């Protein structure tokens, strides 16, 4: 059975931790697009919160959660979140993407 959009958002929110606000939109190709906002950080202009927005072409959930994990480690090193348990796998996926672009 396929999980609903709200169930996916609840799961992503639980994994992302207390600093995150998670939204799932529908992209133009009807795939889910994950947006994770940081409640503590602002962008350079100061108007909007830092966020990651990843569509589901490869795996939007993993791509968004990977970027969020990197943000937590870089900007909020003392923050605990369940997604940080997968940091090693996220770093490996990043390395594989970089190697794929170089080839």
Chimera marker file (.cmm) of the C-alpha trace (Angstrom):
<marker_set name="trace">
<marker id="1" x="0.000" y="0.000" z="0.000" r="1" g="1" b="0" radius="0.5"/>
<marker id="2" x="1.282" y="3.477" z="-0.893" r="1" g="1" b="0" radius="0.5"/>
<marker id="3" x="1.653" y="5.968" z="1.953" r="1" g="1" b="0" radius="0.5"/>
<marker id="4" x="-0.372" y="9.170" z="1.786" r="1" g="1" b="0" radius="0.5"/>
<marker id="5" x="1.256" y="12.552" z="1.422" r="1" g="1" b="0" radius="0.5"/>
<marker id="6" x="0.452" y="13.468" z="5.022" r="1" g="1" b="0" radius="0.5"/>
<marker id="7" x="1.889" y="10.170" z="6.303" r="1" g="1" b="0" radius="0.5"/>
<marker id="8" x="5.073" y="10.806" z="4.334" r="1" g="1" b="0" radius="0.5"/>
<marker id="9" x="5.284" y="14.326" z="5.786" r="1" g="1" b="0" radius="0.5"/>
<marker id="10" x="4.852" y="13.010" z="9.343" r="1" g="1" b="0" radius="0.5"/>
<marker id="11" x="7.612" y="10.428" z="8.803" r="1" g="1" b="0" radius="0.5"/>
<marker id="12" x="9.961" y="13.032" z="7.314" r="1" g="1" b="0" radius="0.5"/>
<marker id="13" x="9.214" y="15.459" z="10.173" r="1" g="1" b="0" radius="0.5"/>
<marker id="14" x="9.981" y="12.808" z="12.764" r="1" g="1" b="0" radius="0.5"/>
<marker id="15" x="13.273" y="11.904" z="11.043" r="1" g="1" b="0" radius="0.5"/>
<marker id="16" x="14.358" y="15.519" z="10.524" r="1" g="1" b="0" radius="0.5"/>
<marker id="17" x="14.103" y="16.549" z="14.175" r="1" g="1" b="0" radius="0.5"/>
<marker id="18" x="12.895" y="19.595" z="16.060" r="1" g="1" b="0" radius="0.5"/>
<marker id="19" x="14.549" y="22.323" z="13.954" r="1" g="1" b="0" radius="0.5"/>
<marker id="20" x="12.780" y="21.196" z="10.775" r="1" g="1" b="0" radius="0.5"/>
<marker id="21" x="9.482" y="22.077" z="9.190" r="1" g="1" b="0" radius="0.5"/>
<marker id="22" x="8.615" y="19.602" z="6.431" r="1" g="1" b="0" radius="0.5"/>
<marker id="23" x="6.249" y="20.187" z="3.527" r="1" g="1" b="0" radius="0.5"/>
<marker id="24" x="5.531" y="17.922" z="0.593" r="1" g="1" b="0" radius="0.5"/>
<marker id="25" x="4.288" y="19.557" z="-2.593" r="1" g="1" b="0" radius="0.5"/>
<marker id="26" x="3.344" y="18.025" z="-5.906" r="1" g="1" b="0" radius="0.5"/>
<marker id="27" x="5.846" y="18.782" z="-8.644" r="1" g="1" b="0" radius="0.5"/>
<marker id="28" x="4.752" y="19.463" z="-12.221" r="1" g="1" b="0" radius="0.5"/>
<marker id="29" x="5.319" y="15.795" z="-13.104" r="1" g="1" b="0" radius="0.5"/>
<marker id="30" x="3.028" y="14.704" z="-10.225" r="1" g="1" b="0" radius="0.5"/>
<marker id="31" x="5.952" y="13.420" z="-8.124" r="1" g="1" b="0" radius="0.5"/>
<marker id="32" x="6.391" y="14.468" z="-4.518" r="1" g="1" b="0" radius="0.5"/>
<marker id="33" x="8.701" y="17.402" z="-3.875" r="1" g="1" b="0" radius="0.5"/>
<marker id="34" x="10.101" y="17.513" z="-0.345" r="1" g="1" b="0" radius="0.5"/>
<marker id="35" x="10.828" y="20.865" z="1.291" r="1" g="1" b="0" radius="0.5"/>
<marker id="36" x="12.594" y="20.993" z="4.643" r="1" g="1" b="0" radius="0.5"/>
<marker id="37" x="12.886" y="24.427" z="6.283" r="1" g="1" b="0" radius="0.5"/>
<marker id="38" x="15.233" y="25.239" z="9.159" r="1" g="1" b="0" radius="0.5"/>
<marker id="39" x="13.426" y="27.134" z="11.904" r="1" g="1" b="0" radius="0.5"/>
<marker id="40" x="16.704" y="28.625" z="13.205" r="1" g="1" b="0" radius="0.5"/>
<marker id="41" x="18.436" y="29.825" z="10.013" r="1" g="1" b="0" radius="0.5"/>
<marker id="42" x="17.673" y="32.543" z="7.495" r="1" g="1" b="0" radius="0.5"/>
<marker id="43" x="18.972" y="32.927" z="3.955" r="1" g="1" b="0" radius="0.5"/>
<marker id="44" x="21.431" y="35.686" z="3.049" r="1" g="1" b="0" radius="0.5"/>
<marker id="45" x="18.606" y="38.148" z="2.373" r="1" g="1" b="0" radius="0.5"/>
<marker id="46" x="17.116" y="37.404" z="5.768" r="1" g="1" b="0" radius="0.5"/>
<marker id="47" x="13.560" y="37.156" z="4.498" r="1" g="1" b="0" radius="0.5"/>
<marker id="48" x="13.071" y="33.413" z="4.262" r="1" g="1" b="0" radius="0.5"/>
<marker id="49" x="14.276" y="30.412" z="6.240" r="1" g="1" b="0" radius="0.5"/>
<marker id="50" x="17.040" y="28.193" z="4.935" r="1" g="1" b="0" radius="0.5"/>
<marker id="51" x="15.466" y="25.269" z="3.098" r="1" g="1" b="0" radius="0.5"/>
<marker id="52" x="16.082" y="22.338" z="0.846" r="1" g="1" b="0" radius="0.5"/>
<marker id="53" x="13.674" y="21.545" z="-1.989" r="1" g="1" b="0" radius="0.5"/>
<marker id="54" x="14.093" y="18.253" z="-3.802" r="1" g="1" b="0" radius="0.5"/>
<marker id="55" x="11.809" y="16.677" z="-6.358" r="1" g="1" b="0" radius="0.5"/>
<marker id="56" x="11.296" y="12.951" z="-6.502" r="1" g="1" b="0" radius="0.5"/>
<marker id="57" x="13.027" y="12.105" z="-9.784" r="1" g="1" b="0" radius="0.5"/>
<marker id="58" x="15.688" y="9.970" z="-8.092" r="1" g="1" b="0" radius="0.5"/>
<marker id="59" x="14.455" y="9.767" z="-4.527" r="1" g="1" b="0" radius="0.5"/>
<marker id="60" x="13.290" y="13.147" z="-3.323" r="1" g="1" b="0" radius="0.5"/>
<marker id="61" x="13.000" y="11.990" z="0.278" r="1" g="1" b="0" radius="0.5"/>
<marker id="62" x="16.603" y="10.774" z="0.432" r="1" g="1" b="0" radius="0.5"/>
<marker id="63" x="17.964" y="13.775" z="-1.453" r="1" g="1" b="0" radius="0.5"/>
<marker id="64" x="16.176" y="16.261" z="0.814" r="1" g="1" b="0" radius="0.5"/>
<marker id="65" x="17.057" y="14.373" z="3.988" r="1" g="1" b="0" radius="0.5"/>
<marker id="66" x="20.712" y="14.083" z="2.925" r="1" g="1" b="0" radius="0.5"/>
<marker id="67" x="20.967" y="17.829" z="2.356" r="1" g="1" b="0" radius="0.5"/>
<marker id="68" x="19.180" y="18.496" z="5.641" r="1" g="1" b="0" radius="0.5"/>
<marker id="69" x="21.622" y="16.189" z="7.480" r="1" g="1" b="0" radius="0.5"/>
<marker id="70" x="24.581" y="18.077" z="5.999" r="1" g="1" b="0" radius="0.5"/>
<marker id="71" x="22.996" y="21.379" z="7.095" r="1" g="1" b="0" radius="0.5"/>
<marker id="72" x="22.523" y="20.100" z="10.652" r="1" g="1" b="0" radius="0.5"/>
<marker id="73" x="26.120" y="18.911" z="10.908" r="1" g="1" b="0" radius="0.5"/>
<marker id="74" x="27.513" y="22.168" z="9.487" r="1" g="1" b="0" radius="0.5"/>
<marker id="75" x="25.286" y="24.744" z="11.194" r="1" g="1" b="0" radius="0.5"/>
<marker id="76" x="23.854" y="22.997" z="14.263" r="1" g="1" b="0" radius="0.5"/>
<marker id="77" x="26.460" y="20.425" z="15.375" r="1" g="1" b="0" radius="0.5"/>
<marker id="78" x="24.929" y="19.974" z="18.843" r="1" g="1" b="0" radius="0.5"/>
<marker id="79" x="21.444" y="19.267" z="17.490" r="1" g="1" b="0" radius="0.5"/>
<marker id="80" x="20.221" y="15.669" z="17.625" r="1" g="1" b="0" radius="0.5"/>
<marker id="81" x="17.931" y="14.235" z="14.953" r="1" g="1" b="0" radius="0.5"/>
<marker id="82" x="17.114" y="10.656" z="13.920" r="1" g="1" b="0" radius="0.5"/>
<marker id="83" x="18.248" y="11.341" z="10.334" r="1" g="1" b="0" radius="0.5"/>
<marker id="84" x="21.834" y="11.790" z="11.543" r="1" g="1" b="0" radius="0.5"/>
<marker id="85" x="22.029" y="8.024" z="12.079" r="1" g="1" b="0" radius="0.5"/>
<marker id="86" x="22.265" y="7.774" z="8.268" r="1" g="1" b="0" radius="0.5"/>
<marker id="87" x="24.945" y="10.446" z="7.837" r="1" g="1" b="0" radius="0.5"/>
<marker id="88" x="27.549" y="7.927" z="6.647" r="1" g="1" b="0" radius="0.5"/>
<marker id="89" x="25.252" y="6.678" z="3.887" r="1" g="1" b="0" radius="0.5"/>
<marker id="90" x="24.413" y="10.279" z="2.924" r="1" g="1" b="0" radius="0.5"/>
<marker id="91" x="28.104" y="11.122" z="2.599" r="1" g="1" b="0" radius="0.5"/>
<marker id="92" x="28.634" y="8.034" z="0.434" r="1" g="1" b="0" radius="0.5"/>
<marker id="93" x="25.731" y="8.985" z="-1.870" r="1" g="1" b="0" radius="0.5"/>
<marker id="94" x="27.194" y="12.490" z="-2.209" r="1" g="1" b="0" radius="0.5"/>
<marker id="95" x="30.598" y="11.064" z="-3.106" r="1" g="1" b="0" radius="0.5"/>
<marker id="96" x="29.029" y="8.743" z="-5.706" r="1" g="1" b="0" radius="0.5"/>
<marker id="97" x="27.132" y="11.669" z="-7.282" r="1" g="1" b="0" radius="0.5"/>
<marker id="98" x="30.322" y="13.720" z="-7.459" r="1" g="1" b="0" radius="0.5"/>
<marker id="99" x="32.247" y="10.848" z="-9.045" r="1" g="1" b="0" radius="0.5"/>
<marker id="100" x="29.407" y="10.327" z="-11.536" r="1" g="1" b="0" radius="0.5"/>
<marker id="101" x="29.599" y="13.961" z="-12.648" r="1" g="1" b="0" radius="0.5"/>
<marker id="102" x="33.368" y="13.771" z="-13.139" r="1" g="1" b="0" radius="0.5"/>
<marker id="103" x="33.172" y="10.665" z="-15.337" r="1" g="1" b="0" radius="0.5"/>
<link id1="1" id2="2" r="1" g="1" b="0" radius="0.2"/>
<link id1="2" id2="3" r="1" g="1" b="0" radius="0.2"/>
<link id1="3" id2="4" r="1" g="1" b="0" radius="0.2"/>
<link id1="4" id2="5" r="1" g="1" b="0" radius="0.2"/>
<link id1="5" id2="6" r="1" g="1" b="0" radius="0.2"/>
<link id1="6" id2="7" r="1" g="1" b="0" radius="0.2"/>
<link id1="7" id2="8" r="1" g="1" b="0" radius="0.2"/>
<link id1="8" id2="9" r="1" g="1" b="0" radius="0.2"/>
<link id1="9" id2="10" r="1" g="1" b="0" radius="0.2"/>
<link id1="10" id2="11" r="1" g="1" b="0" radius="0.2"/>
<link id1="11" id2="12" r="1" g="1" b="0" radius="0.2"/>
<link id1="12" id2="13" r="1" g="1" b="0" radius="0.2"/>
<link id1="13" id2="14" r="1" g="1" b="0" radius="0.2"/>
<link id1="14" id2="15" r="1" g="1" b="0" radius="0.2"/>
<link id1="15" id2="16" r="1" g="1" b="0" radius="0.2"/>
<link id1="16" id2="17" r="1" g="1" b="0" radius="0.2"/>
<link id1="17" id2="18" r="1" g="1" b="0" radius="0.2"/>
<link id1="18" id2="19" r="1" g="1" b="0" radius="0.2"/>
<link id1="19" id2="20" r="1" g="1" b="0" radius="0.2"/>
<link id1="20" id2="21" r="1" g="1" b="0" radius="0.2"/>
<link id1="21" id2="22" r="1" g="1" b="0" radius="0.2"/>
<link id1="22" id2="23" r="1" g="1" b="0" radius="0.2"/>
<link id1="23" id2="24" r="1" g="1" b="0" radius="0.2"/>
<link id1="24" id2="25" r="1" g="1" b="0" radius="0.2"/>
<link id1="25" id2="26" r="1" g="1" b="0" radius="0.2"/>
<link id1="26" id2="27" r="1" g="1" b="0" radius="0.2"/>
<link id1="27" id2="28" r="1" g="1" b="0" radius="0.2"/>
<link id1="28" id2="29" r="1" g="1" b="0" radius="0.2"/>
<link id1="29" id2="30" r="1" g="1" b="0" radius="0.2"/>
<link id1="30" id2="31" r="1" g="1" b="0" radius="0.2"/>
<link id1="31" id2="32" r="1" g="1" b="0" radius="0.2"/>
<link id1="32" id2="33" r="1" g="1" b="0" radius="0.2"/>
<link id1="33" id2="34" r="1" g="1" b="0" radius="0.2"/>
<link id1="34" id2="35" r="1" g="1" b="0" radius="0.2"/>
<link id1="35" id2="36" r="1" g="1" b="0" radius="0.2"/>
<link id1="36" id2="37" r="1" g="1" b="0" radius="0.2"/>
<link id1="37" id2="38" r="1" g="1" b="0" radius="0.2"/>
<link id1="38" id2="39" r="1" g="1" b="0" radius="0.2"/>
<link id1="39" id2="40" r="1" g="1" b="0" radius="0.2"/>
<link id1="40" id2="41" r="1" g="1" b="0" radius="0.2"/>
<link id1="41" id2="42" r="1" g="1" b="0" radius="0.2"/>
<link id1="42" id2="43" r="1" g="1" b="0" radius="0.2"/>
<link id1="43" id2="44" r="1" g="1" b="0" radius="0.2"/>
<link id1="44" id2="45" r="1" g="1" b="0" radius="0.2"/>
<link id1="45" id2="46" r="1" g="1" b="0" radius="0.2"/>
<link id1="46" id2="47" r="1" g="1" b="0" radius="0.2"/>
<link id1="47" id2="48" r="1" g="1" b="0" radius="0.2"/>
<link id1="48" id2="49" r="1" g="1" b="0" radius="0.2"/>
<link id1="49" id2="50" r="1" g="1" b="0" radius="0.2"/>
<link id1="50" id2="51" r="1" g="1" b="0" radius="0.2"/>
<link id1="51" id2="52" r="1" g="1" b="0" radius="0.2"/>
<link id1="52" id2="53" r="1" g="1" b="0" radius="0.2"/>
<link id1="53" id2="54" r="1" g="1" b="0" radius="0.2"/>
<link id1="54" id2="55" r="1" g="1" b="0" radius="0.2"/>
<link id1="55" id2="56" r="1" g="1" b="0" radius="0.2"/>
<link id1="56" id2="57" r="1" g="1" b="0" radius="0.2"/>
<link id1="57" id2="58" r="1" g="1" b="0" radius="0.2"/>
<link id1="58" id2="59" r="1" g="1" b="0" radius="0.2"/>
<link id1="59" id2="60" r="1" g="1" b="0" radius="0.2"/>
<link id1="60" id2="61" r="1" g="1" b="0" radius="0.2"/>
<link id1="61" id2="62" r="1" g="1" b="0" radius="0.2"/>
<link id1="62" id2="63" r="1" g="1" b="0" radius="0.2"/>
<link id1="63" id2="64" r="1" g="1" b="0" radius="0.2"/>
<link id1="64" id2="65" r="1" g="1" b="0" radius="0.2"/>
<link id1="65" id2="66" r="1" g="1" b="0" radius="0.2"/>
<link id1="66" id2="67" r="1" g="1" b="0" radius="0.2"/>
<link id1="67" id2="68" r="1" g="1" b="0" radius="0.2"/>
<link id1="68" id2="69" r="1" g="1" b="0" radius="0.2"/>
<link id1="69" id2="70" r="1" g="1" b="0" radius="0.2"/>
<link id1="70" id2="71" r="1" g="1" b="0" radius="0.2"/>
<link id1="71" id2="72" r="1" g="1" b="0" radius="0.2"/>
<link id1="72" id2="73" r="1" g="1" b="0" radius="0.2"/>
<link id1="73" id2="74" r="1" g="1" b="0" radius="0.2"/>
<link id1="74" id2="75" r="1" g="1" b="0" radius="0.2"/>
<link id1="75" id2="76" r="1" g="1" b="0" radius="0.2"/>
<link id1="76" id2="77" r="1" g="1" b="0" radius="0.2"/>
<link id1="77" id2="78" r="1" g="1" b="0" radius="0.2"/>
<link id1="78" id2="79" r="1" g="1" b="0" radius="0.2"/>
<link id1="79" id2="80" r="1" g="1" b="0" radius="0.2"/>
<link id1="80" id2="81" r="1" g="1" b="0" radius="0.2"/>
<link id1="81" id2="82" r="1" g="1" b="0" radius="0.2"/>
<link id1="82" id2="83" r="1" g="1" b="0" radius="0.2"/>
<link id1="83" id2="84" r="1" g="1" b="0" radius="0.2"/>
<link id1="84" id2="85" r="1" g="1" b="0" radius="0.2"/>
<link id1="85" id2="86" r="1" g="1" b="0" radius="0.2"/>
<link id1="86" id2="87" r="1" g="1" b="0" radius="0.2"/>
<link id1="87" id2="88" r="1" g="1" b="0" radius="0.2"/>
<link id1="88" id2="89" r="1" g="1" b="0" radius="0.2"/>
<link id1="89" id2="90" r="1" g="1" b="0" radius="0.2"/>
<link id1="90" id2="91" r="1" g="1" b="0" radius="0.2"/>
<link id1="91" id2="92" r="1" g="1" b="0" radius="0.2"/>
<link id1="92" id2="93" r="1" g="1" b="0" radius="0.2"/>
<link id1="93" id2="94" r="1" g="1" b="0" radius="0.2"/>
<link id1="94" id2="95" r="1" g="1" b="0" radius="0.2"/>
<link id1="95" id2="96" r="1" g="1" b="0" radius="0.2"/>
<link id1="96" id2="97" r="1" g="1" b="0" radius="0.2"/>
<link id1="97" id2="98" r="1" g="1" b="0" radius="0.2"/>
<link id1="98" id2="99" r="1" g="1" b="0" radius="0.2"/>
<link id1="99" id2="100" r="1" g="1" b="0" radius="0.2"/>
<link id1="100" id2="101" r="1" g="1" b="0" radius="0.2"/>
<link id1="101" id2="102" r="1" g="1" b="0" radius="0.2"/>
<link id1="102" id2="103" r="1" g="1" b="0" radius="0.2"/>
</marker_set>
